[in-house]
């Protein structure tokens, strides 16, 4: 491979690693959900709408509209195969997806990565939920959803109405996320 191809890839990888490290340095805490279920900033409302407008390829190249998951309790994880904390939390996400899918919960992974690496990861781990390949605007969208540091992993949870009910920069522990899901699924 010539230097023109290798140098941009190395630079992109270095920037991504630095962003992830910076995000973990600033993050590693649960960001509180909006103070009331119907209260969100205009930026967050627009960002959620942009999320539902996304049409991205999955790891196999099939185009997937995010709108297909509107009306579900949705957990969206921004991640990458090169991110150790991302890899750490994904088995728990798979277990929760399998446990709650029949009750209207959908997990979706938005990879800030290359499709072939995501395919290899999926084969290796048996991830139970869709893994989409992000584009240049995907990490920026994470920023609008509350990830100012743009670190990874970053995960948001939306209720059935598309309202932000939780977000986390860093590893979201299985028990914490499960409590949030159970609260959404509990009869009123």
MINUBA-937865 format. One line per 5 residues: their letters; for each residue x, y, z of N, C-alpha, C, O. Coordinates in steps of 0.2 Angstrom, whole numbers, plus 2048, in hexadecimal, padded with zeros to 3 digits. Example, Ala and Ser with C-alpha at 12.3 -4.5 7.8 and 13.67 -1.06 7.14 Angstrom:
BEGIN
AS) 842,7E4,827,83E,7EA,827,842,7F0,827,847,7EF,82A  840,7F5,823,844,7FB,824,840,800,827,843,806,828
//
This chain:
BEGIN
XXXXX) 804,7FA,800,800,800,800,804,806,800,80A,806,803  803,80B,7FC,807,811,7FC,806,816,802,800,815,805  80A,81B,803,80A,81F,808,803,824,808,801,826,80D  801,825,802,7FB,829,801,7F5,826,804,7F0,829,807  7F4,81F,804,7EF,81C,807,7F0,81A,80E,7EB,81B,812
XXXXX) 7F6,818,810,7F7,816,817,7F7,81C,81C,7F4,81C,821  7FA,822,81A,7FA,828,81E,7F3,82A,820,7F2,82B,826  7EE,82B,81C,7E7,82D,81E,7E4,828,822,7E0,82A,827  7E5,822,821,7E2,81D,825,7E5,81D,82C,7E1,81C,831  7EB,81E,82D,7EF,81E,833,7EC,824,837,7EB,824,83D
XXXXX) 7EC,82A,833,7EA,830,836,7E2,82F,839,7E1,832,83E  7DE,82C,835,7D7,82B,837,7D7,827,83D,7D3,828,842  7DB,822,83D,7DB,81D,843,7DD,821,849,7DA,820,84F  7E2,825,848,7E5,828,84E,7E0,82D,851,7DF,82E,857  7DD,831,84C,7D7,836,84F,7D2,832,852,7CF,834,857
XXXXX) 7D0,82C,850,7CA,829,853,7CC,826,859,7C8,826,85E  7D2,823,85A,7D4,821,861,7D5,827,866,7D3,826,86B  7D8,82C,863,7D8,832,868,7D1,834,86A,7D0,836,870  7CC,834,865,7C6,837,867,7C2,832,86C,7BF,834,871  7C4,82B,86B,7C1,826,870,7C4,827,877,7C1,827,87C
XXXXX) 7CB,828,877,7CE,829,87D,7CC,82F,881,7CA,82F,887  7CB,835,87D,7C9,83B,880,7C2,83A,883,7C0,83D,888  7BD,837,87F,7B7,836,881,7B6,832,887,7B2,833,88C  7BA,82C,888,7BA,828,88E,7BD,82C,894,7BB,82C,899  7C2,830,892,7C5,835,898,7C0,839,89B,7BF,83A,8A1
XXXXX) 7BC,83C,896,7B6,841,898,7B0,83D,89B,7AD,840,89F  7AF,838,898,7A8,834,898,7A8,830,89E,7A7,832,8A4  7A8,829,89D,7A7,824,8A2,7A2,826,8A8,7A3,824,8AD  79D,829,8A6,797,82A,8AA,791,82A,8A7,791,82B,8A1  78B,829,8AA,785,829,8A7,783,830,8A6,783,834,8AB
XXXXX) 781,832,8A1,77E,839,8A0,776,838,8A1,773,833,89F  774,83C,8A5,76D,83C,8A7,768,83D,8A1,76A,841,89D  763,839,8A1,75E,83B,89C,75B,842,89D,75C,845,8A2  757,844,898,754,84B,899,750,84B,89F,74D,845,8A2  74F,850,8A3,74C,851,8A9,745,84E,8A9,742,84C,8AE
XXXXX) 741,84F,8A4,73A,84D,8A3,73A,849,89C,73D,84B,898  736,844,89C,735,840,896,734,844,890,737,842,88A  730,849,890,72F,84D,88A,733,853,889,732,857,884  738,854,88D,73D,85A,88C,743,858,889,747,854,88C  745,85B,884,74B,85A,881,74D,860,87D,749,864,87B
XXXXX) 754,861,87C,756,867,879,754,866,871,753,861,86F  754,86C,86E,752,86C,867,757,868,863,756,864,85E  75E,868,865,763,865,862,762,85D,862,763,85A,85D  760,85B,868,75F,854,869,759,851,865,759,84C,862  754,855,865,74E,853,861,750,853,85A,74E,84E,856
XXXXX) 754,858,857,756,857,850,75A,852,84F,75A,84E,84A  75F,850,854,764,84B,853,760,844,853,762,840,84F  75B,843,857,757,83D,857,754,83C,850,753,837,84D  751,842,84E,74D,841,847,752,83F,842,751,83B,83D  758,842,842,75E,841,83D,760,839,83E,761,836,838
XXXXX) 760,837,844,761,830,845,75C,82B,841,75E,827,83D  756,82D,842,751,829,83E,751,82A,837,74E,826,833  754,82F,834,754,830,82D,75A,82D,82A,75B,82C,824  75F,82A,82E,765,827,82C,763,821,827,75E,81D,829  766,820,822,766,819,81E,76D,817,81D,771,81B,81A
XXXXX) 76F,812,821,776,810,821,777,809,81F,772,805,81F  77D,807,81C,77E,800,81A,77F,7FC,821,782,7FE,825  77D,7F5,821,77F,7F1,826,786,7EE,824,789,7F0,81F  788,7EA,828,78F,7E7,827,78F,7E3,820,795,7E2,81E  78A,7E1,81E,789,7DD,818,788,7E1,812,787,7DF,80C
XXXXX) 787,7E8,813,786,7EC,80D,77F,7EE,80C,77D,7F1,807  77A,7EA,80F,773,7EB,80E,771,7F2,812,773,7F3,817  76E,7F6,80E,76B,7FD,810,766,7FC,815,761,7F8,814  766,7FF,81B,762,7FF,821,75F,805,823,763,809,825  759,807,822,756,80D,824,755,80D,82C,752,808,82E
XXXXX) 757,812,82F,756,812,837,74F,813,838,74D,811,83E  74B,816,834,744,817,835,740,810,837,73B,810,839  743,80A,834,740,804,836,73F,802,83D,73B,7FE,83F  743,806,841,743,804,848,73F,80A,84C,73F,80A,852  73C,80E,849,738,813,84C,732,810,850,72F,80B,84D
XXXXX) 730,812,856,72B,80F,85A,72D,809,85E,729,806,862  734,808,85E,737,803,863,73B,806,868,73D,80C,867  73C,803,86E,741,805,872,747,804,86F,749,7FE,86E  74B,809,86E,751,809,86A,758,80A,86D,758,80F,871  75C,806,86D,763,807,870,768,807,86A,769,802,867
XXXXX) 76B,80D,86A,770,80E,864,777,80F,867,778,813,86B  77B,80B,864,782,80B,867,787,80D,861,787,809,85C  78B,812,863,790,815,85E,796,811,861,798,812,866  79A,80E,85C,79F,809,85E,7A4,808,858,7A3,80B,853  7A9,805,85A,7AE,803,855,7B2,7FC,857,7B2,7FB,85D
XXXXX) 7B4,7F8,852,7B7,7F2,854,7BE,7F3,857,7C0,7EE,85B  7C1,7F9,856,7C8,7FA,859,7C7,7FD,860,7CC,7FE,863  7C1,7FD,863,7C0,801,869,7BF,7FB,86F,7B9,7F8,86F  7C3,7FA,873,7C2,7F5,878,7BC,7F5,87D,7B9,7F0,87E  7BB,7FB,87F,7B4,7FC,883,7AE,7FA,87F,7A9,7F8,882
XXXXX) 7AE,7FC,878,7A9,7FA,874,7A8,7F3,874,7A2,7F0,875  7AD,7EF,873,7AD,7E8,872,7AB,7E5,879,7A8,7E0,879  7AD,7E8,87F,7AB,7E6,885,7A3,7E6,886,7A1,7E1,889  7A0,7EB,884,799,7EB,886,794,7E8,881,78E,7E7,882  797,7E6,87B,792,7E4,876,78F,7DD,877,789,7DB,875
XXXXX) 793,7D8,87B,78F,7D2,87D,789,7D3,881,784,7D0,880  78A,7D8,886,784,7D9,88A,77E,7DC,886,778,7DB,887  780,7E1,881,77B,7E3,87C,777,7DE,878,771,7DE,878  77B,7D9,876,778,7D3,873,773,7CF,877,76E,7CD,875  775,7CE,87D,771,7CA,882,76B,7CE,883,765,7CB,883
XXXXX) 76B,7D5,884,765,7D9,886,761,7D9,87F,75B,7D9,880  764,7DA,87A,760,7DA,873,75C,7D3,873,756,7D3,871  75F,7CE,874,75C,7C7,873,756,7C6,878,751,7C4,877  758,7C9,87E,753,7C8,884,74D,7CC,883,747,7CA,885  74D,7D2,880,748,7D7,87F,745,7D9,878,740,7DD,878
XXXXX) 748,7D6,873,746,7D7,86C,73E,7D6,86B,73B,7D9,868  73C,7D0,86E,735,7CF,86D,730,7D3,871,72A,7D3,871  733,7D8,875,72F,7DD,879,730,7E4,876,72E,7E9,879  733,7E4,870,733,7EB,86C,739,7EF,86E,739,7F5,86D  73F,7EB,870,745,7EF,871,74A,7ED,86B,74A,7E7,869
XXXXX) 74D,7F2,868,751,7F1,862,758,7F4,864,758,7FA,866  75D,7F0,863,764,7F3,864,767,7F4,85D,765,7F0,858  76B,7F9,85C,76E,7FA,855,775,7FD,857,776,801,85B  77A,7FA,854,781,7FC,854,783,800,84E,782,7FE,848  785,806,84F,788,80B,84A,78F,80B,84A,792,80E,84E
XXXXX) 792,807,846,79A,806,846,79D,80C,842,79B,80E,83D  7A2,80F,846,7A6,814,843,7AC,810,841,7B2,810,844  7AC,80C,83B,7B0,807,839,7AF,805,832,7AB,807,82F  7B3,800,830,7B3,7FD,829,7AE,7F7,829,7AF,7F3,82E  7AA,7F6,824,7A6,7F1,824,7A9,7EA,825,7A6,7E6,828
XXXXX) 7AF,7E9,822,7B2,7E2,822,7B4,7E1,829,7B4,7DB,82B  7B6,7E6,82D,7B8,7E5,834,7B2,7E3,838,7B2,7DF,83D  7AC,7E7,837,7A6,7E6,83A,7A3,7DE,839,7A1,7DB,83D  7A4,7DC,833,7A2,7D5,831,7A6,7D0,835,7A3,7CC,837  7AC,7D1,835,7B1,7CD,839,7AF,7CD,840,7AF,7C7,843
XXXXX) 7AE,7D2,843,7AC,7D3,84A,7A5,7CF,84B,7A4,7CC,850  7A0,7D0,847,79A,7CD,847,79A,7C5,847,797,7C2,84B  79F,7C3,843,7A0,7BC,842,7A3,7B9,849,7A1,7B4,84B  7A8,7BD,84B,7AB,7BB,851,7A7,7BB,857,7A8,7B6,85C  7A2,7C0,858,79F,7C0,85E,797,7BE,85E,794,7BD,863
XXXXX) 795,7BD,858,78E,7BB,857,789,7C1,85A,784,7BF,85C  78A,7C7,858,786,7CD,85B,77F,7CC,858,77E,7CA,852  77A,7CD,85C,773,7CB,85B,76F,7D0,858,769,7CF,856  772,7D6,857,76E,7DC,854,772,7DF,84E,778,7DE,84D  76E,7E3,84B,771,7E6,845,777,7EB,846,777,7EF,84B
XXXXX) 77C,7EA,842,782,7EE,842,783,7F2,83C,784,7EF,836  782,7F9,83C,782,7FD,836,789,800,836,78C,801,83B  78A,802,830,791,805,82F,78F,80D,82E,78C,80F,82A  792,811,833,792,818,833,795,81B,82D,79A,818,82A  794,822,82D,797,826,828,79A,82C,82B,79A,82C,831
XXXXX) 79D,831,827,7A0,836,82A,79C,83A,82F,79E,83D,834  795,83A,82E,791,83E,833,78E,83A,839,78B,83D,83D  790,834,839,78D,830,83F,790,832,845,78C,833,84A  797,833,846,799,835,84C,797,83C,84E,796,83E,854  796,841,849,793,847,84A,78C,847,84D,78B,84B,851
XXXXX) 788,842,84B,782,841,84D,782,83F,855,77E,841,859  787,83B,856,788,839,85D,789,83F,862,787,840,867  78D,844,85F,78E,84A,862,788,84E,864,787,851,869  783,84E,85F,77D,852,860,778,84E,865,774,851,868  77A,848,866,776,844,86B,779,844,872,776,840,876
XXXXX) 77E,848,873,781,848,87A,788,846,87A,78A,846,880  78B,844,875,792,841,876,796,847,873,799,846,86E  797,84C,877,79B,852,875,7A2,850,874,7A6,853,86F  7A5,84B,877,7AC,849,877,7AD,845,870,7B2,843,86E  7A7,842,86E,7A7,83D,868,7AB,837,869,7AF,835,865
XXXXX) 7AB,835,870,7AF,82F,871,7AB,829,870,7A5,829,86F  7AE,823,871,7AA,81C,870,7AC,818,876,7B2,818,878  7A8,814,878,7A1,813,875,79C,818,878,79D,81B,87D  797,81A,874,792,81E,876,78B,81B,874,78A,819,86F  787,81B,879,780,817,878,77B,81C,87A,77B,81F,87F
XXXXX) 775,81C,876,76F,820,878,769,81B,878,76A,815,875  764,81C,87C,75E,818,87D,758,81D,87B,758,823,87E  754,81B,877,74E,81F,875,748,81B,877,748,815,877  742,81E,87A,73C,81B,87B,738,81A,874,73B,81C,86F  732,817,875,72F,815,86F,72C,81B,86B,72B,81B,865
XXXXX) 72C,821,86E,72B,827,86B,731,82B,868,730,830,865  737,828,869,73D,82B,866,740,830,86B,744,834,869  73E,830,871,741,835,876,747,832,879,747,82C,87B  74C,836,87A,752,834,87D,751,832,885,74E,836,888  752,82C,887,751,82A,88E,757,828,891,757,827,897
XXXXX) 75D,828,88E,763,826,891,769,827,88C,768,826,886  76F,828,88E,775,828,88A,77B,827,88F,77B,829,895  780,824,88C,786,823,88F,78C,823,88B,78C,820,885  791,826,88D,797,826,88A,79C,822,88E,79D,823,894  79E,81C,88B,7A2,817,88E,79D,811,88F,798,811,88C
XXXXX) 7A0,80C,892,79C,806,893,796,806,897,796,809,89D  790,804,894,78A,804,897,789,7FD,89A,788,7F8,897  789,7FD,8A1,789,7F6,8A4,782,7F3,8A3,77D,7F6,8A3  782,7ED,8A2,77C,7E9,8A0,776,7EA,8A5,771,7EB,8A3  778,7EA,8AC,772,7EA,8B1,76F,7F1,8B0,769,7F2,8B1
XXXXX) 773,7F7,8AF,771,7FD,8AF,76C,7FE,8A9,767,801,8A9  76E,7FC,8A3,76A,7FC,89D,764,7F8,89E,75F,7FA,89B  765,7F2,8A1,75F,7EE,8A1,759,7F1,8A6,753,7F1,8A4  75B,7F5,8AB,757,7F8,8AF,753,7FE,8AB,74D,7FF,8AC  757,801,8A7,754,806,8A3,74F,803,89E,749,806,89D
XXXXX) 750,7FE,89B,74C,7FA,896,746,7F8,89A,740,7F8,897  747,7F5,8A0,741,7F2,8A3,73C,7F8,8A5,736,7F7,8A5  73F,7FE,8A7,73A,803,8A9,736,805,8A3,731,807,8A3  739,805,89D,735,807,897,730,802,895,72B,803,892  731,7FB,897,72D,7F6,895,728,7F5,89A,723,7F1,899
XXX) 728,7F8,8A0,724,7F6,8A6,71D,7F9,8A4,71C,7FF,8A1  718,7F6,8A6,711,7F9,8A4,710,7FF,8A8,712,800,8AE  70C,804,8A5,70B,80A,8A9,706,80A,8AE,704,80F,8B1
//
